[in-house]
Amino acid sequence: MDTHSSINKTQAQARVNQIRAFQAEQQLLSEQGILQLDDNASQQIQRYHQAVLQQLQQSQDIDLNAQASHLSLGMQIVSFLGAVALAASLFFLFYQYWGYFDTPLQVGILISAPLLSLALVSWLQRVDRTGYYAKLAALVSFAAWVLNIVMLGSIFNLPASPNAFAVFALYAFMLAYTLRVRLLLAAGILCCYLFIGARFGSWMGNYWVSTGEYPEHFLLTSLLFFVLPLKFKQQRYEGFAALYQILAAVVFFIAVLILANWGSVSYLPWSHGVIEGLYQVLGFVCSALLVLYGIRQQAAKLMLTGNVFFALFLYTKFFDWWWHWLPKYLFFFLLGLTAILALLIFNRLRLVVQTAAKPDEVANV
């Protein structure tokens, strides 16, 4: 029998779907009289698949049918909403009764809240095979950690510092990699953006709170997060590599889109028109390269991200060029023609990809 201890949950679910598809196709071929197996061979195949499915379910807690898959999606949504509700409850509980406690008790509560929630996460991780309750508790623990840092700074009247975002990020990364929680990974990445951007802004002579006013603070950080999964493979962590690259691409293109339309927020010592033109070209080139990279790596989400931002850069230029002097019906007619042209180009790329894949498919058969 195959061993499945080294595969992650996504790979295990793909194997289950493959087995189910094989069983459905086998039944269809049998009903049409194309494939006829004797009872012994059919039972051997059925026993083998049943054993594989049982092993995968025990080791990875995957869904064996469509109904279970739908329920799992519902559980993920409910888990997220529950974590948000509990975190909000903790936040308002602190502020409702905070003034009734003296300083030592306040400090004790703040220190114990993340420690107790972390202990709860550790216990749930051992007893909860599905992982939903442990992940929910991890999100609450992160909220308690953020409250701890913020409220301790308020109690002792400490000056606001961007270093708090580094502390938030470290805790989020620790929980994310321990429990494989992509939402906490996203929180850690965003906290890193704020910390690095604030530090960069301070080096440039600005107050760190105004870091969001200068989008160039986030460009190098986006490149760093995009190439990080290429250097450090993360096969054990489902969806982590894609999340790094998608978030990095989204932040990068939002920053470039802002700079392409408002050159006044750039550090570059050139005229606003030159700066905007430079970032417009950069946006077009990088979004097109991301589409090609997504096609090459078979990363549909990255390809979609590149498509969306390429369209945004294109349509913002159309608005700058034609909105004020073209009739509105002609403006939207040109947009429609552009969409049709894009469909033709993508269909051409699709045919090229399918043609390139045929030799590999034949070789696999």
Secondary structure, DSSP 8 states (H G I E B T S, - for coil): ----TTS-HHHHHHHHHHHHHHHHHHHHHHHTTS----HHHHHHHHHHHHHHHHHHHHHH---SSHHHHHHHHHHHHHHHHHHHHHHHHHHHHHHHHGGGS-HHHHHHHHHHHHHHHHHHHHHHHHH-SS-HHHHHHHHHHHHHHHHHHHHHHHHTT----THHHHHHHHHHHHHHHHHT-HHHHHHHHHHHHHHHHHHHHHHTTS-GGGGGG-GGGGHHHHHHHHHHHHHS--TTSTTHHHHHHHHHHHHHHHHHHHHHH-GGG--SSS-HHHHHHHHHHHHHHHHHHHHHHHHHHT-HHHHHHHHHHHHHHHHHHHHHHHTTTS-HHHHHHHHHHHHHHHHHHHHHHHHHHHHHHHHHHHHH-
